Amino acid sequence: QLKTAGSFFFMTSYLLSGISNEGVLVPDSFLNTLPHLASYRSGIYNTFAIAPGYGKTFVLEKRIYFTLVGYAGVGLQPQYNKFDNKSEFKFRGAYKFNGRAAIGYNGEIFFASFTAGADLTTIKLKDIKINVIPMFWKIGAGMRF
C-alpha cells in the first residue's frame, strides 16, 4: 500500500469456550442473590458471530505503515451447562468485539511487521456475564526476490 486509506470490513467468527468449576463459581458473598450458581459445574459455549468493522492504514514516508482495525457485532451462542443435579441446553445472544493494531516496514527488498490485538466475546449465564478475551500478537519479516 502506497498511501493512507481506509475500508469497511465484515467479520464472521466462531469461538469455542469452556468453563470447568470444582468449587463455587461466584464468591460466597454473592450466593444469596445468585443461589443457582452454587451448583454450577461446567459449560461449553459455541459462539457464532457477525461483526461489521472499519480499518485504516496510515502510510508514512512510503515505507512505514500503521494500521488500526475494529469490529463490533452480535452472535448466537448455543450453551450446554452442567449443574449438580441437572444439565441444560439453551440458545442465548452474545456480543463480539475485536480490535487490532499493526506497525510495519514495507521496503523494496525487506519487509517486517508487528501485529497485536484482542477479541472479546460475552457468555451470559443466568444473572452473570463472563467476558472471554483472548489476546494475540504476531511478528513477521521477509525478503523479496
C-alpha angles and dihedrals in degrees: 000000000000103000141028113279142151137209142187118246138191120213128198114193142185123192127179113202132175136190125198121188128187096174131022119321095215130039117271091250089066097048092089091063097032104035094152090066092063089079097043112123109165147339142195118212124191111190121196110185143171122204132178116213148170132227134188131191120202115203119204123192090348092279110058120067137184121195131192123187129178134180133185126182151126137255149181119257123196106203130197111191129183123205129179094269106017147024127221137195119203141162116228137171121252137194123231128199127172131178135173140173130198136187125188153151121241110189131167092260108010131044133180138174144181121203129184131175150150135225121205123196125170128225115198114202110182104289100358134070122213120198116213109201117178112183126201143184135183136185127201141177137174150161129236119225 
